[in-house]
Amino acid sequence: MKYRERFDRQVVREDVWIPVQGGRTRLHARVWRPADAEHDPVPALLEYLPYRKSDWTAPRDAQRHPWYAGHGYASVRVDIRGHGDSEGVPGDEYDATELADGVDVVNWLAAQPWCTGRVGMFGISWGGFNSLQIAALAPEPLKAIVTVCSTDDRYDNDVHYTGGAVLGIDMLAWAGTMLAFAARPPDPANVGADRWLPMWRERLDALEPFLHTWLAHQQRDDYWRHGSVCEDYGAIDAAVLAVGGWHDPYRDAVLRLVEHLPQDRVRGLIGPWSHQYPDRGLPPGPAIGFLQETLRWWDQHLKGADTGVMREPLLRAWINDPVPPATSYDVMPGRWVGDPAWPSPRVSRQERPLGTDGTPPVLVRSPLHTGIDAGRFFPFGNASDLPPDQREEDGRSVCLDSAPLTERVEILGRPRVRLRLDSATPRAHVIARLCDVAPDGSSTLVTRGVLNLLARHGRDKAVEWSPGTYEDVEFELSAIGYAFPPGHRIRLAVSDAYWPWVWPHGERGELTLLPADSTLLLPVRAAGEEPPVRFEEPEQAPPLPVTYDVPAEPRPERLVTHDVAAGEWTLEVDPRYGGSRTYPDGLRYEENARETYRVRSDDPLSASAVSAWTIRLTREGDWDAEIVARTELRATASEFVMDSHLEARANGETVAKRAWHRTTPRTSG
């Protein structure tokens, strides 16, 4: 990593209030810009998040915003309404108010004397989502965006549902995280010693756990269509650089965006990365000079310079070379490739039958803890994020293997499975995992996919199965770039359970699969001559001098326990988003989180998930705020049951104490 100490233009930083909604509410913003920008205006770049610029994202912000400013931009970090130091109360994720505020911010930036009137947006995850969504609202000054690890489909490619199935692991975990995050107070150093507590009380009084809303919409309806730009790609006028990683759950959106947006306004980039900016150097690498790459994008679309970025291939992607299974890789072996179009003329669908005419039917009845070795839904660059050796998972599944390969098979895109099967119950799931099996029997997870059979005729409806009836079901696995080597076998492992990723249906079932009538379709990429794809080495602004705690006895990131007599499996997860730390201004931020998932191997109604958070903020003894939050999800045969608790304290005294108990029918989950 190279840290850029000096820039062509001197950088100044200032905090400002941005009026939105006709001035009724003000959002707090931090602006890094060239000192002479009022005399020599520059384009503005906006990152718009609920994650608190004054503490939680401050280390990451320091890496990129001053760097952009030193290269001739006003780089602006804004707290969303009701979060961080902004006024107002928190709303639902990506709600109409958030997006309307964002449009107001874009227009305000364009009108500043230090701005040329041209604006870009960028962000990862939430900031990538709302960059796309605000681009679809087409405010006139917004000319380009960089969206990283985000999605165009809020229903089927987010943290709530996958393949029409309830995402047990992040439906609960992210709802619990956001309850704690939304409850954090504004900082008196930024909003004033006399204002922070009334602002905090207003914020706490307005809180409603996201979980209630998400589980009230179990099919794809208007709630999920809002903010899903896949509903109308044509609404986006801005140029879009879409970026993802093969270890990020949102990577499929990159392929959809480069397929559906005009080629003169879009480029796609997918590396080996986790849910992180590609310059941060967190596993798996290799990291790239991402800031330099985005600067080419901004200079092209906001300054009118010909940087050559639009002559790059439409899609630049990393092809993973085969690796033994591991929960973390510092650097993935592989290579970059470029495709001038998507779908690529170099990629063809190769059908691989899963059986022959003589292959008998097979019974798929997986123990309900199948999926315990799935790894983290959102790999974050931690040591236990990725799936371990899949041999135990394969043993809980039906495995359909190829013969040992005689030549290298390279895939790029979304594999698809077509399965002929029958379900013994009206409601069931089918999960397919694509694995690379080495000669020693080790099994590396390549990619996977899920289908809730209730959603087999469309995500907007729930159609029960008629037991005793065979149907052909077809679904895609998540996109991947991977090379299977000679001597290895390609394995498709099929299960009807995948806990805690997929919340089990209310009754125990089983599937009967006909391999002779089932097929794996692989997106095989042809070998051949192609121009090289290269990136500069990572470069950033100097890091923020933050001191991170190192626990004397660190607890496990992921701990699996098995009560043999009870048949119960427990997974405990420490998400390790950043831990406890002290900032240069004396702010002390303490964070302690634990997720717990339980299920008995034979009882779908035993499934439960708990998210527990404690967050404390103090500064030099004169400010002490603490939040304790707990969210639990369980289910009966007919309904989901949700319990949430929150307590907020200021200087040891309770400011608010909230408890919620909700139930909702299991219409699809």
C-alpha positions as CSV (number, residue, x, y, z in Angstrom):
1,M,0.0,0.0,0.0
2,K,1.3,3.4,-0.9
3,Y,0.1,6.4,1.1
4,R,0.0,9.7,-0.7
5,E,1.2,12.4,1.6
6,R,1.2,15.3,-0.9
7,F,-1.2,16.3,-3.6
8,D,-1.2,18.7,-6.5
9,R,-3.8,20.8,-4.7
10,Q,-3.9,21.6,-1.0
11,V,-6.8,20.0,0.8
12,V,-9.1,21.6,3.4
13,R,-11.8,19.9,5.4
14,E,-15.0,21.5,6.7
15,D,-18.2,20.3,8.3
16,V,-21.4,21.8,7.0
17,W,-25.2,21.5,7.3
18,I,-27.1,20.7,4.1
19,P,-30.8,21.7,4.1
20,V,-33.3,19.1,2.6
21,Q,-37.0,19.0,2.2
22,G,-37.3,22.7,1.8
23,G,-35.1,23.4,4.8
24,R,-37.2,21.5,7.3
25,T,-34.3,19.1,8.1
26,R,-30.6,19.5,7.9
27,L,-28.1,16.7,7.2
28,H,-24.6,16.9,8.6
29,A,-21.8,16.6,6.0
30,R,-18.0,16.6,5.9
31,V,-16.4,18.1,2.9
32,W,-12.9,17.6,1.7
33,R,-12.0,19.9,-1.2
34,P,-9.1,21.8,-2.8
35,A,-8.4,25.0,-0.8
36,D,-8.7,27.1,-4.0
37,A,-11.9,25.5,-5.2
38,E,-14.0,28.7,-4.8
39,H,-11.7,30.3,-7.4
40,D,-11.2,27.1,-9.5
41,P,-14.4,25.0,-9.0
42,V,-14.3,21.3,-9.1
43,P,-16.9,18.5,-9.5
44,A,-18.4,17.0,-6.3
45,L,-18.4,13.4,-5.2
46,L,-21.0,12.2,-2.7
47,E,-21.0,9.2,-0.3
48,Y,-24.3,9.0,1.5
49,L,-24.6,6.6,4.4
50,P,-26.3,5.9,7.8
51,Y,-23.0,4.5,9.3
52,R,-21.7,7.6,11.1
53,K,-18.9,9.6,9.4
54,S,-17.6,10.9,12.8
55,D,-16.6,7.4,14.1
56,W,-17.7,4.2,12.4
57,T,-16.6,4.9,8.8
58,A,-14.0,7.5,9.7
59,P,-11.0,5.3,9.2
60,R,-12.3,4.2,5.7
61,D,-13.4,7.8,4.9
62,A,-9.8,9.0,5.6
63,Q,-8.4,6.6,3.0
64,R,-10.4,8.0,0.1
65,H,-12.1,11.4,0.5
66,P,-8.9,13.4,1.0
67,W,-7.3,11.5,-1.8
68,Y,-10.1,12.5,-4.2
69,A,-9.9,16.1,-3.0
70,G,-6.2,16.2,-3.6
71,H,-6.9,15.1,-7.2
72,G,-9.3,18.0,-7.9
73,Y,-12.7,17.0,-6.4
74,A,-14.9,18.0,-3.6
75,S,-15.4,14.7,-1.8
76,V,-18.4,14.8,0.5
77,R,-19.5,12.3,3.2
78,V,-23.1,12.8,4.4
79,D,-25.0,11.1,7.3
80,I,-28.4,10.0,6.3
81,R,-31.4,11.6,8.1
82,G,-31.7,10.3,11.7
83,H,-28.2,8.8,11.7
84,G,-24.9,10.1,12.8
85,D,-25.1,13.8,13.3
86,S,-28.0,14.5,10.9
87,E,-31.3,15.8,12.1
88,G,-34.6,13.9,11.8
89,V,-35.5,10.4,12.6
90,P,-34.3,7.1,11.0
91,G,-36.6,5.5,8.4
92,D,-36.7,2.2,6.6
93,E,-33.7,1.4,4.4
94,Y,-33.8,3.2,1.0
95,D,-37.2,4.7,1.8
96,A,-38.7,7.5,-0.3
97,T,-37.5,10.1,2.2
98,E,-33.9,8.9,2.1
99,L,-33.9,9.0,-1.7
100,A,-35.6,12.4,-1.9
101,D,-33.1,13.8,0.6
102,G,-30.3,12.4,-1.5
103,V,-31.6,14.2,-4.6
104,D,-31.7,17.5,-2.5
105,V,-28.1,16.9,-1.5
106,V,-27.0,16.3,-5.1
107,N,-28.7,19.6,-6.1
108,W,-27.2,21.5,-3.2
109,L,-23.7,20.3,-4.0
110,A,-24.1,21.3,-7.6
111,A,-25.1,24.9,-6.5
112,Q,-22.1,25.5,-4.3
113,P,-19.5,28.1,-5.5
114,W,-16.7,25.5,-5.2
115,C,-18.5,23.1,-7.5
116,T,-18.7,23.0,-11.3
117,G,-22.3,21.8,-11.2
118,R,-21.4,18.2,-12.0
119,V,-21.8,15.6,-9.3
120,G,-20.8,11.9,-8.9
121,M,-21.9,9.4,-6.3
122,F,-20.1,6.4,-4.9
123,G,-20.4,3.9,-2.1
124,I,-20.1,0.3,-1.0
125,S,-23.1,-1.7,0.1
126,W,-25.7,0.8,1.4
127,G,-24.0,3.7,-0.4
128,G,-23.8,1.6,-3.5
129,F,-27.5,0.8,-3.3
130,N,-28.6,4.4,-2.9
131,S,-26.1,5.6,-5.6
132,L,-28.0,3.4,-8.1
133,Q,-31.4,4.3,-6.7
134,I,-30.7,8.1,-6.8
135,A,-29.3,7.7,-10.3
136,A,-32.6,6.1,-11.3
137,L,-34.3,9.3,-10.1
138,A,-32.0,11.2,-12.5
139,P,-31.2,14.5,-10.8
140,E,-29.7,16.7,-13.5
141,P,-26.3,17.3,-11.9
142,L,-25.7,13.6,-11.3
143,K,-23.5,12.4,-14.2
144,A,-21.7,9.3,-13.0
145,I,-21.7,6.8,-10.1
146,V,-19.4,4.1,-8.8
147,T,-21.5,1.4,-7.1
148,V,-19.5,-1.3,-5.1
149,C,-21.0,-4.5,-3.6
150,S,-24.6,-3.4,-4.2
151,T,-27.6,-4.8,-6.0
152,D,-30.3,-3.8,-8.5
153,D,-32.8,-6.3,-6.9
154,R,-33.8,-5.7,-3.3
155,Y,-35.9,-8.8,-3.0
156,D,-33.9,-11.7,-4.5
157,N,-30.3,-10.3,-4.1
158,D,-30.2,-8.6,-0.8
159,V,-30.0,-9.7,2.9
160,H,-33.7,-10.6,3.2
161,Y,-34.6,-13.4,0.7
162,T,-32.7,-15.6,-1.7
163,G,-34.5,-17.7,-4.3
164,G,-37.7,-16.8,-2.6
165,A,-36.5,-18.3,0.7
166,V,-36.1,-16.4,4.0
167,L,-32.4,-15.7,4.6
168,G,-32.2,-16.9,8.2
169,I,-28.7,-15.6,8.8
170,D,-29.0,-12.0,7.7
171,M,-32.7,-11.4,7.8
172,L,-32.2,-11.6,11.6
173,A,-28.6,-10.5,11.9
174,W,-28.8,-7.4,9.8
175,A,-32.1,-6.3,11.3
176,G,-30.6,-6.7,14.8
177,T,-27.5,-4.8,13.7
178,M,-29.5,-1.9,12.3
179,L,-31.7,-1.7,15.4
180,A,-28.5,-1.1,17.4
181,F,-26.9,1.2,14.7
182,A,-30.0,3.3,14.3
183,A,-30.1,3.8,18.1
184,R,-26.7,5.4,18.3
185,P,-26.7,9.1,19.4
186,P,-25.5,12.2,17.6
187,D,-22.2,13.4,18.8
188,P,-22.4,16.6,21.0
189,A,-19.0,17.7,19.6
190,N,-20.8,18.2,16.2
191,V,-24.4,19.0,17.1
192,G,-23.9,20.8,20.4
193,A,-23.9,19.9,24.1
194,D,-27.5,21.2,24.5
195,R,-29.0,19.5,21.4
196,W,-27.6,15.9,21.3
197,L,-29.8,14.4,24.1
198,P,-33.2,15.8,22.7
199,M,-32.1,14.7,19.2
200,W,-31.3,11.3,20.6
201,R,-34.7,11.0,22.4
202,E,-36.5,11.9,19.3
203,R,-34.5,9.3,17.3
204,L,-35.2,6.5,19.9
205,D,-38.9,7.2,20.1
206,A,-39.2,6.8,16.3
207,L,-37.4,3.4,16.1
208,E,-39.1,0.4,14.6
209,P,-37.2,-2.8,14.0
210,F,-36.7,-3.5,10.2
211,L,-37.5,-7.1,10.8
212,H,-41.2,-6.5,11.2
213,T,-41.5,-4.9,7.8
214,W,-39.2,-7.3,6.0
215,L,-41.1,-10.4,7.2
216,A,-44.5,-8.7,6.4
217,H,-43.5,-8.9,2.7
218,Q,-42.5,-12.5,1.9
219,Q,-43.2,-12.3,-1.8
220,R,-41.8,-9.8,-4.3
221,D,-44.4,-7.0,-4.1
222,D,-44.3,-3.2,-4.5
223,Y,-42.4,-2.8,-1.2
224,W,-39.4,-4.7,-2.8
225,R,-39.9,-3.2,-6.3
226,H,-39.3,0.2,-4.7
227,G,-35.5,0.9,-5.0
228,S,-34.9,-2.2,-7.3
229,V,-33.5,-0.5,-10.3
230,C,-33.9,-3.8,-12.3
231,E,-37.6,-2.7,-12.6
232,D,-36.5,0.0,-15.1
233,Y,-32.9,0.1,-16.1
234,G,-33.8,2.8,-18.6
235,A,-34.4,5.3,-15.8
236,I,-30.6,5.5,-15.2
237,D,-29.0,8.3,-17.2
238,A,-25.7,8.5,-15.2
239,A,-22.6,6.5,-16.3
240,V,-22.3,3.5,-14.0
241,L,-19.1,1.7,-12.9
242,A,-20.4,-1.5,-11.2
243,V,-17.9,-3.3,-8.9
244,G,-18.2,-6.6,-7.0
245,G,-16.2,-9.5,-5.6
246,W,-16.6,-13.2,-6.0
247,H,-16.9,-13.5,-2.2
248,D,-19.6,-10.8,-2.0
249,P,-23.3,-11.9,-2.2
250,Y,-24.2,-9.0,-4.5
251,R,-21.9,-9.9,-7.3
252,D,-24.6,-11.0,-9.7
253,A,-25.8,-7.4,-10.0
254,V,-22.6,-6.4,-11.9
255,L,-23.5,-8.9,-14.6
256,R,-27.1,-7.7,-14.9
257,L,-26.0,-4.0,-15.0
258,V,-23.5,-4.6,-17.8
259,E,-26.1,-6.6,-19.7
260,H,-29.0,-4.1,-19.4
261,L,-27.4,-0.6,-19.4
262,P,-26.2,1.0,-22.6
263,Q,-22.6,0.0,-23.3
264,D,-21.5,3.6,-23.7
265,R,-22.5,4.3,-20.1
266,V,-21.5,1.2,-18.1
267,R,-18.5,-0.9,-17.2
268,G,-18.2,-3.8,-14.8
269,L,-15.4,-5.0,-12.6
270,I,-15.4,-8.2,-10.5
271,G,-12.4,-9.3,-8.5
272,P,-11.7,-12.0,-5.9
273,W,-12.7,-9.7,-3.0
274,S,-15.0,-9.9,0.0
275,H,-17.6,-7.2,1.0
276,Q,-14.9,-4.4,0.9
277,Y,-13.5,-1.7,-1.2
278,P,-10.9,-3.4,-3.5
279,D,-8.0,-1.2,-2.4
280,R,-8.2,-2.0,1.3
281,G,-6.0,-5.1,1.1
282,L,-8.4,-7.3,3.2
283,P,-8.5,-11.0,2.3
284,P,-8.9,-12.3,-0.2
285,G,-6.7,-10.3,-2.5
286,P,-5.0,-9.2,-4.6
287,A,-6.0,-5.6,-4.0
288,I,-5.8,-3.1,-6.9
289,G,-5.3,0.6,-7.3
290,F,-9.0,1.2,-7.0
291,L,-8.9,4.9,-6.3
292,Q,-6.8,5.5,-9.4
293,E,-9.3,3.4,-11.4
294,T,-12.3,5.4,-10.1
295,L,-10.4,8.7,-10.8
296,R,-10.2,7.7,-14.4
297,W,-14.0,7.2,-14.3
298,W,-14.6,10.6,-12.6
299,D,-12.2,12.4,-14.9
300,Q,-13.9,10.9,-18.0
301,H,-17.5,11.6,-17.0
302,L,-17.2,14.7,-14.7
303,K,-14.3,16.6,-16.3
304,G,-14.7,15.5,-19.9
305,A,-11.2,14.0,-20.2
306,D,-10.5,11.1,-22.4
307,T,-8.9,8.7,-19.9
308,G,-9.4,5.5,-22.0
309,V,-11.8,4.1,-19.4
310,M,-14.6,3.6,-21.9
311,R,-12.2,1.7,-24.2
312,E,-11.7,-0.9,-21.5
313,P,-13.6,-4.2,-21.9
314,L,-17.3,-4.0,-20.9
315,L,-16.5,-6.5,-18.1
316,R,-13.2,-7.1,-16.4
317,A,-13.3,-10.2,-14.2
318,W,-10.9,-12.3,-12.1
319,I,-10.8,-16.0,-12.8
320,N,-10.0,-18.0,-9.6
321,D,-7.5,-20.8,-10.0
322,P,-8.3,-23.9,-8.0
323,V,-7.4,-23.7,-4.3
324,P,-7.6,-26.2,-1.4
325,P,-10.6,-25.3,0.9
326,A,-9.8,-22.7,3.5
327,T,-11.7,-20.1,5.5
328,S,-9.4,-17.3,4.4
329,Y,-6.9,-16.6,1.6
330,D,-4.6,-13.6,1.7
331,V,-4.3,-13.7,-2.0
332,M,-6.3,-15.9,-4.4
333,P,-4.4,-17.3,-7.4
334,G,-5.9,-16.5,-10.7
335,R,-5.8,-14.0,-13.6
336,W,-7.8,-11.0,-15.0
337,V,-9.8,-11.4,-18.2
338,G,-11.8,-8.9,-20.3
339,D,-15.0,-9.4,-22.2
340,P,-16.2,-6.8,-24.8
341,A,-19.8,-7.7,-24.3
342,W,-22.1,-9.4,-21.9
343,P,-23.4,-12.1,-22.4
344,S,-19.9,-12.8,-23.7
345,P,-19.4,-14.4,-27.1
346,R,-16.6,-16.4,-25.4
347,V,-19.0,-18.0,-22.9
348,S,-21.3,-20.8,-23.9
349,R,-23.7,-23.0,-21.9
350,Q,-22.4,-26.5,-21.5
351,E,-25.0,-29.1,-20.5
352,R,-23.8,-31.8,-18.1
353,P,-26.4,-34.5,-17.4
354,L,-26.6,-35.5,-13.8
355,G,-27.3,-39.1,-14.6
356,T,-28.0,-41.6,-17.4
357,D,-31.1,-43.6,-18.3
358,G,-30.1,-46.2,-15.8
359,T,-29.6,-43.9,-12.9
360,P,-32.3,-44.6,-10.2
361,P,-34.2,-41.9,-8.4
362,V,-32.4,-40.5,-5.2
363,L,-33.9,-39.3,-1.9
364,V,-32.9,-35.9,-0.7
365,R,-33.5,-35.6,3.0
366,S,-30.8,-33.6,4.6
367,P,-30.3,-33.1,8.4
368,L,-31.5,-29.6,9.2
369,H,-28.1,-28.4,10.3
370,T,-26.9,-28.9,6.7
371,G,-25.3,-25.5,5.9
372,I,-23.5,-25.2,9.2
373,D,-20.3,-25.0,7.1
374,A,-21.7,-22.4,4.7
375,G,-19.4,-19.7,5.9
376,R,-20.4,-16.1,6.4
377,F,-23.1,-14.6,4.2
378,F,-21.2,-11.3,4.1
379,P,-17.4,-12.2,4.1
380,F,-15.8,-9.1,5.5
381,G,-12.1,-10.0,5.3
382,N,-12.0,-11.9,8.6
383,A,-10.2,-15.2,9.3
384,S,-13.3,-17.5,9.4
385,D,-15.4,-15.9,6.7
386,L,-15.2,-18.4,3.9
387,P,-16.6,-22.0,3.7
388,P,-14.3,-24.7,5.0
389,D,-13.8,-28.1,3.4
390,Q,-17.2,-29.2,2.2
391,R,-16.8,-32.9,2.8
392,E,-19.1,-32.9,5.8
393,E,-21.7,-30.8,4.0
394,D,-21.4,-33.1,1.0
395,G,-22.1,-36.1,3.3
396,R,-25.4,-34.5,4.3
397,S,-26.4,-34.0,0.7
398,V,-26.9,-36.0,-2.5
399,C,-23.7,-35.7,-4.5
400,L,-23.7,-36.0,-8.3
401,D,-20.1,-36.1,-9.6
402,S,-18.5,-35.9,-13.0
403,A,-15.7,-38.2,-14.0
404,P,-12.2,-36.8,-13.4
405,L,-11.6,-34.0,-15.9
406,T,-9.3,-34.6,-18.7
407,E,-8.7,-30.8,-19.4
408,R,-9.1,-27.5,-17.7
409,V,-12.7,-26.2,-17.5
410,E,-13.0,-22.4,-17.0
411,I,-16.4,-20.9,-16.1
412,L,-17.5,-17.3,-15.9
413,G,-21.1,-16.4,-15.2
414,R,-24.1,-18.0,-13.4
415,P,-24.3,-21.8,-13.5
416,R,-27.8,-23.1,-13.8
417,V,-29.5,-26.4,-12.7
418,R,-32.5,-28.0,-14.1
419,L,-33.9,-30.7,-11.7
420,R,-36.8,-33.0,-12.1
421,L,-38.1,-33.8,-8.6
422,D,-41.1,-34.4,-6.4
423,S,-41.7,-33.0,-2.9
424,A,-43.3,-35.0,-0.1
425,T,-44.7,-31.8,1.4
426,P,-46.4,-28.8,-0.1
427,R,-43.5,-26.5,1.1
428,A,-39.9,-27.3,0.6
429,H,-36.5,-25.9,-0.4
430,V,-33.9,-27.2,-2.8
431,I,-30.2,-26.0,-2.5
432,A,-27.5,-26.8,-5.0
433,R,-23.8,-26.4,-4.3
434,L,-21.1,-26.5,-7.0
435,C,-17.9,-27.9,-5.6
436,D,-14.4,-28.7,-6.9
437,V,-13.4,-32.1,-5.6
438,A,-9.6,-32.8,-5.6
439,P,-8.1,-36.3,-6.0
440,D,-7.6,-36.4,-2.2
441,G,-11.4,-36.0,-1.7
442,S,-11.2,-32.4,-0.4
443,S,-14.2,-30.3,-1.6
444,T,-13.9,-26.6,-2.3
445,L,-17.2,-24.7,-2.6
446,V,-17.2,-22.8,-5.9
447,T,-20.8,-21.4,-5.8
448,R,-24.3,-22.2,-4.7
449,G,-28.0,-21.4,-5.3
450,V,-31.3,-21.7,-3.5
451,L,-34.9,-22.1,-4.6
452,N,-37.9,-22.0,-2.4
453,L,-40.2,-24.3,-4.2
454,L,-43.2,-22.1,-3.3
455,A,-41.5,-19.5,-5.6
456,R,-40.8,-21.8,-8.6
457,H,-43.4,-20.0,-10.7
458,G,-42.3,-16.5,-9.8
459,R,-41.1,-14.6,-6.8
460,D,-44.3,-12.6,-6.6
461,K,-46.5,-15.6,-5.7
462,A,-46.5,-18.7,-3.4
463,V,-47.7,-21.9,-5.1
464,E,-47.7,-25.0,-3.0
465,W,-46.4,-28.3,-4.4
466,S,-48.8,-31.2,-5.0
467,P,-47.0,-34.2,-3.4
468,G,-46.7,-37.2,-5.7
469,T,-46.2,-35.0,-8.8
470,Y,-42.9,-34.6,-10.6
471,E,-42.0,-31.1,-11.9
472,D,-39.0,-29.6,-13.6
473,V,-37.6,-26.7,-11.6
474,E,-34.8,-24.5,-12.9
475,F,-32.7,-21.9,-11.0
476,E,-29.4,-20.1,-11.2
477,L,-26.5,-20.3,-8.8
478,S,-24.5,-17.2,-7.9
479,A,-22.1,-16.0,-10.5
480,I,-18.5,-17.1,-10.4
481,G,-15.2,-17.1,-12.3
482,Y,-13.4,-20.4,-11.6
483,A,-11.1,-22.9,-13.3
484,F,-11.5,-26.6,-12.6
485,P,-8.2,-28.3,-13.3
486,P,-7.6,-31.7,-15.0
487,G,-7.9,-34.7,-12.6
488,H,-10.5,-32.9,-10.4
489,R,-14.2,-33.7,-10.4
490,I,-17.1,-31.3,-10.7
491,R,-19.7,-32.0,-8.0
492,L,-23.2,-30.8,-7.7
493,A,-24.4,-31.4,-4.1
494,V,-28.2,-31.2,-3.6
495,S,-29.9,-30.7,-0.2
496,D,-33.3,-29.6,1.1
497,A,-31.8,-27.8,4.1
498,Y,-29.2,-25.0,4.5
499,W,-29.2,-23.6,8.0
500,P,-28.8,-20.9,9.0
501,W,-28.7,-19.3,5.5
502,V,-32.2,-20.6,4.8
503,W,-35.0,-20.6,7.4
504,P,-36.6,-24.1,7.3
505,H,-40.2,-24.5,6.4
506,G,-42.6,-25.6,9.2
507,E,-42.7,-29.3,8.4
508,R,-40.1,-31.9,7.8
509,G,-40.1,-33.1,4.2
510,E,-38.0,-34.8,1.6
511,L,-37.4,-34.6,-2.1
512,T,-37.2,-37.3,-4.7
513,L,-34.7,-36.4,-7.5
514,L,-34.5,-38.0,-10.9
515,P,-30.8,-37.5,-12.0
516,A,-31.5,-39.0,-15.4
517,D,-33.8,-36.1,-16.2
518,S,-31.7,-33.4,-14.5
519,T,-28.9,-31.2,-15.9
520,L,-26.2,-28.9,-14.7
521,L,-25.6,-26.0,-17.2
522,L,-22.1,-24.4,-16.9
523,P,-21.1,-21.1,-18.4
524,V,-17.8,-22.3,-20.0
525,R,-15.4,-19.7,-21.2
526,A,-13.3,-20.6,-24.2
527,A,-9.6,-20.2,-24.0
528,G,-7.7,-18.0,-26.5
529,E,-5.7,-14.9,-27.0
530,E,-6.9,-11.8,-25.3
531,P,-5.5,-8.4,-24.3
532,P,-4.0,-8.1,-20.8
533,V,-6.0,-6.5,-18.0
534,R,-3.8,-4.5,-15.6
535,F,-4.3,-2.3,-12.6
536,E,-2.0,0.0,-10.6
537,E,-0.9,-0.8,-7.1
538,P,-3.2,0.4,-4.3
539,E,-2.8,4.0,-3.2
540,Q,-4.6,5.9,-0.5
541,A,-4.4,9.0,1.7
542,P,-2.6,8.5,5.0
543,P,-4.5,6.5,7.5
544,L,-6.4,8.0,10.4
545,P,-4.4,7.3,13.6
546,V,-7.0,5.1,15.4
547,T,-6.0,2.8,18.2
548,Y,-7.8,-0.6,18.1
549,D,-8.1,-2.8,21.1
550,V,-6.4,-6.2,21.1
551,P,-8.3,-8.6,23.4
552,A,-6.1,-10.5,25.8
553,E,-8.2,-13.6,25.2
554,P,-10.0,-13.2,21.8
555,R,-13.1,-15.3,21.5
556,P,-13.7,-17.4,18.4
557,E,-15.2,-15.7,15.3
558,R,-17.3,-18.7,14.5
559,L,-17.9,-21.5,17.0
560,V,-20.0,-24.6,16.2
561,T,-21.1,-26.8,19.1
562,H,-23.1,-30.1,18.9
563,D,-25.2,-31.4,21.8
564,V,-25.1,-35.0,20.8
565,A,-27.9,-36.2,23.1
566,A,-30.3,-33.5,22.1
567,G,-29.3,-33.5,18.4
568,E,-28.9,-29.7,18.6
569,W,-26.4,-27.6,16.7
570,T,-25.4,-24.1,17.7
571,L,-23.4,-21.6,15.7
572,E,-22.1,-18.6,17.5
573,V,-20.7,-15.7,15.4
574,D,-18.7,-12.6,16.3
575,P,-19.2,-10.4,13.1
576,R,-16.1,-8.3,13.9
577,Y,-17.1,-5.2,12.1
578,G,-14.3,-3.2,13.8
579,G,-14.3,-3.9,17.5
580,S,-13.5,-1.2,20.1
581,R,-11.3,1.7,19.2
582,T,-10.1,5.2,20.3
583,Y,-10.0,8.1,17.9
584,P,-7.6,11.0,17.7
585,D,-10.1,13.5,19.1
586,G,-10.5,11.3,22.3
587,L,-13.7,9.6,21.3
588,R,-13.8,6.0,22.6
589,Y,-16.1,3.7,20.6
590,E,-16.8,0.2,22.1
591,E,-18.6,-2.4,20.1
592,N,-19.6,-6.0,21.2
593,A,-21.8,-8.2,19.0
594,R,-22.8,-11.8,19.0
595,E,-25.1,-13.8,16.8
596,T,-26.4,-17.2,17.8
597,Y,-28.2,-19.7,15.6
598,R,-29.7,-23.0,16.9
599,V,-31.5,-25.9,15.3
600,R,-32.1,-29.6,16.0
601,S,-31.3,-31.9,13.2
602,D,-34.8,-33.3,12.9
603,D,-37.1,-30.5,14.0
604,P,-37.6,-27.4,11.7
605,L,-39.6,-25.6,14.5
606,S,-36.5,-25.7,16.7
607,A,-34.8,-23.1,14.6
608,S,-34.0,-19.8,16.4
609,A,-31.7,-16.9,15.8
610,V,-30.5,-14.1,18.1
611,S,-28.6,-10.9,17.5
612,A,-27.2,-9.2,20.6
613,W,-25.3,-5.8,20.5
614,T,-23.7,-3.5,23.0
615,I,-22.3,-0.1,21.8
616,R,-20.8,2.5,24.0
617,L,-19.4,6.0,23.1
618,T,-17.5,8.1,25.6
619,R,-15.2,11.1,25.3
620,E,-12.8,12.2,28.0
621,G,-15.2,11.4,30.8
622,D,-17.8,14.1,30.0
623,W,-19.9,12.1,27.5
624,D,-21.1,8.5,28.0
625,A,-23.8,6.9,25.9
626,E,-24.6,3.2,25.7
627,I,-27.0,1.1,23.7
628,V,-27.9,-2.5,24.5
629,A,-30.0,-4.3,21.8
630,R,-31.3,-7.8,21.4
631,T,-33.4,-9.3,18.6
632,E,-34.7,-12.8,18.4
633,L,-36.5,-14.7,15.6
634,R,-38.2,-18.1,15.9
635,A,-41.3,-19.7,14.2
636,T,-44.2,-21.9,14.8
637,A,-45.8,-24.0,12.0
638,S,-47.9,-21.0,11.0
639,E,-46.2,-17.8,11.9
640,F,-42.9,-16.1,12.6
641,V,-42.3,-14.7,16.1
642,M,-40.2,-11.6,16.6
643,D,-39.0,-10.2,19.9
644,S,-36.7,-7.1,20.2
645,H,-35.4,-5.2,23.2
646,L,-33.5,-1.9,23.4
647,E,-32.2,0.1,26.2
648,A,-30.3,3.4,25.8
649,R,-28.4,5.1,28.7
650,A,-26.7,8.5,29.0
651,N,-24.1,8.8,31.8
652,G,-25.5,5.7,33.4
653,E,-29.1,6.7,33.4
654,T,-31.8,5.2,31.2
655,V,-32.9,7.4,28.4
656,A,-35.2,5.0,26.7
657,K,-36.3,1.4,27.1
658,R,-38.3,-0.2,24.3
659,A,-39.6,-3.8,23.7
660,W,-41.4,-5.1,20.7
661,H,-43.3,-8.4,20.2
662,R,-44.7,-9.2,16.8
663,T,-46.0,-12.2,14.8
664,T,-46.6,-12.5,11.1
665,P,-48.1,-15.4,9.1
666,R,-45.7,-17.7,7.2
667,T,-47.0,-17.0,3.8
668,S,-43.9,-18.0,2.0
669,G,-41.1,-18.6,4.5
